[in-house]
Amino acid sequence: TEKKRKNKRDAAILDPIIIAEKDVNELKLKLEELDIEKLKDIVSDYRLDPSRLVMKWKDKNRIIEHIIKASLSRAEKGDVFRT
């Protein structure tokens, strides 16, 4: 019998951090094309929600804003060391 994988989501279909580094507006446009489940896949795959609260949200725009904020924060983490 096939064991049901507990809360294992699909892989993200895009890398929000790489896109955010290049162009945050492009990231926003790409995210707006996706449904809530695909957005939650991204949040899960890139561990953008340590508190696991985003997974309960039903508001697509709220999830998009969270992904953008978290991705920018992650993208900028190494800036201190770059010249």
HELIX and SHEET records of a PDB file:
HELIX    1   1 PRO A   16  LYS A   22  1                                   7    
HELIX    2   2 VAL A   24  GLU A   32  1                                   9    
HELIX    3   3 ILE A   36  ASP A   45  1                                  10    
HELIX    4   4 VAL A   54  LYS A   56  5                                   3    
HELIX    5   5 LYS A   60  GLU A   76  1                                  17    
HELIX    6   6 ASP A   79  PHE A   81  5                                   3    
END                                                                             
